[in-house]
Amino acid sequence: MGRDQAMTYRWGGASLCVGSALLALAIIGYVFIYGQPDATSPDGVITLDDRVSHLQTNWNFAQAMWRIEIVAVVLLAVAGFVLQNQHWNPGDKTSPRFAWLLMAVGAIFLLMLYPLMLGGYPEGMRVYETEPGLMAVLNSIAYFVFYFGSAVMFLGLAAAFALGPDSNGGMPSWLTTTGVILCVVGFVGMIGALFGFPKLMKLAPSGVLAYLLASYLGFSIWRMGTRTDS
């Protein structure tokens, strides 16, 4: 491994490690602190009114959580673009370049979510009583961007776990297999929700474990780069 290759592993691995850990932390905060709104309808279905009321009550926490997510997703995009720039044999079908590029593209797409929420939601909440349609549109766009961007990232990570030591840092096979399974489950959940099967979002908690494993993946890649000069 050359010095440039080692630098790629160090920077890309560190970005993946920190970004994935931050994203897992944000998801945990969303689930256990922000939580789900209380349903006010007789049939127990959570309506847009419920979601807007819950967001207004927890706006300060939501802002903080989304800003952490911005840093996390930027780091994942950086990791993907850096790691896809490593040396590879163009004829090698197991080259991890496409996997990292896929993750980076998913992260870039996901970044569009945050200007929408941090910039659009305050105005949507301000006029919600007179123009509820604005918040409904913003919410629909946000869900689409989240589902699609996350699905593409999960797909890229699944491929990175699967394609051998050049992409998984030499992690034990049982961990890489677990990573592939968790990322595929997360991908199925996001794609299912994108195509109108919201019950598949019950698979979403696997995303926390997938990102925690991705953080260890980043550490393994970083460690591989640090061993070059030894």
N, C-alpha and C positions, 0 to 999 in steps of 0.2 A: 504493500500500500504506500503510495507516495504522500508527500507532505500536503499537497492540495486536497487529495482524497481524504486524508485525516482531518483536515480543517472542515471539509464538508460534513463529515460524520459528527464532529464536535458541535458545530453551530446548529446543524439540523437536528441532531439528537437532543441538545439542550432546549431548543425551541419546542420540540415535540413533547418533551418531558414536562416542562413548565406549563405550556398551553393546555395539555390534556388534563393535568392536575387541577388547574384553575377551572376548566370547564366542568369537571366532575364535581368540584366544590360548589359551583354555581347551580348545578342541577340539584344537588343535595339541599342547598338553601331554598331553591324554588319549591321542592317537595315538602320539606319539613318546617320551613319558616313562612314563606309566602302562602303556600297551601292552595286549596281549592275554595272557590266562593261557596257560600251557603245558598242552596236552591230555595227560592221563594215561591215557585209555582206549585200548585196542588199535586202535580204528577211527579215532583221531585227532579225535574229537568233543569239544569243550569242554563239560564237565559243570558242574552247579551246584557240586559239590565243588571243581572247579578254580577257578571264579570266586570262591568264598568264600575259598579259600586265598590267591589272588592279592590280594584285597581286604584280608585281614588283614595281608599282608606290606607292602602299600603304603597302609595306612590314613591315615597322616599326610599323604601327598601327595594322596590322594583328598579328604580334608577340606578342604585348602587350595584345591584345584581347584574344589570345589563352592561354597565361599564366594565365590570370584571369580565363578563363574557366577551366584550369587544377585544380586550387585551388577549384573552385566551384564543379567540378565533384568528386574530392577526398573527399570533405566534404559530398557530397550526398552518396558516397559509405560508408563512415564511419557511417553516419546516418542510412543507411539501415542495416548494420551489427550490430550496437549497438541496434537499436530498435527491430530487430528480436530476440534479446537475452532476451526479457522480459519474465516474467512468463506467462504461458498459459496452458489451459486445452487441452491435446492432442485430446480429443473427441469433442472439440468445433469447429464446422465448420466455425465459424465467427472469428477465431483467425487471427490476423493481421500478424502473423509471415511470412507467405508466401508472403504477399504483400511487406513487407519491404525487404525480401530476393530478390524478383524479381527486386525491384528498385536498390539494391546494385549490383546485377549481371549486369544489364543494364549499370550502371555507370562504372563498371570495364571494360566492353567491350568497352564503349565509350572512356575510357582513352587511348586505343590503337591508337586513332586518332591523338593524339598530337605529339608523337615522329615521326609519319609519316609526319606530316605537318611541324613541326619545324626542323626536321632533314633531311627529304627527299625533301621537296619543294625547298630549296636553291640549291641543286645539280640539281634537275630537271630544274629549271630556268636557271642555268648556262650553261647547255648543250642543252637547248631547240631548239636552231637554227639548231643544227646538229642531235640531237636525241629527237625529239618531243614525241616519243613513251613512254619514261620514265615518262614524266609528265602526259601523258594520263593514264598510268597504276596507278600511284600514286593517281591521281584524282579519278579514278574509285573505288579504294580501300577505299579512304577516304569517298566517298559518301556512300558506302555500310556500313562501320563501323558506320557512323553518323546516317543513317536511322535506322539500326537495333538496335543499342544501345539506341537511343532516344525512339524508339517504346517500347522497354522492360521497360525502366524507366517510360514512360507514363502509361503503363499498371499497373505497381506496384503502382504508385501514385493513379491511379483511384481506385484500390482496397483498398488502405489505406484510402482514403476519404470515401469509402462506408461502411467500416466494423465496424462503431460504435465508441464510446468514447475512447476505448482502443487504437485505431489507429488514431483518428482525434482530440483528445484532447478536446472533448466536444464542437466542433465548432457548430454554428447554422446549422440546417438541410438545409436551403436554400443555405448556403455557401458550405456545403459538396456536395450537389447536383450539384451546379455550378462547383465545382472542378472535380467531376466525368465526367460531360459533356465535359469540356474543355480538360481533359486528354484523353478521348475517341476520341475527334475530332483530337487532336494531334497525337494519335496512328494511326488513320485512314490515316492521311496525310503522316506519315512516312512509313507505310506499303505500301500505294499506290505508293509512289515514289520508294520504294524498288523493287516493282514488275512492274515498267515500266509505271507508270501513273504520270508523273511529275506535271501535272496540279493540282493534289491533294495537292501539296506543298503550294498551296494558302491558305490551312488551317493552315499553320505553325504559323501565328501570334497568334493563340490561345495558342501556347506554352508559350508566354510571360506572358499572364494572368494566365495560369496554374502554372507557376513557382512562380509568385507573390502570388497566393493563397497557394502554397506549403510552401512559406516562412512564411505566417501567420499560416499555419498548424504547422510548426515547432515551432513557438512562443507559440502556444496553448499547444503543448505537453510539451515544456520547463516549461511553467507556471504551468501545472498540476503537474510536478515534484517538483516545488518549494513550493507547498502548503502542502507537506507531513508532514513537521515538525511543521506546524502551528496548 
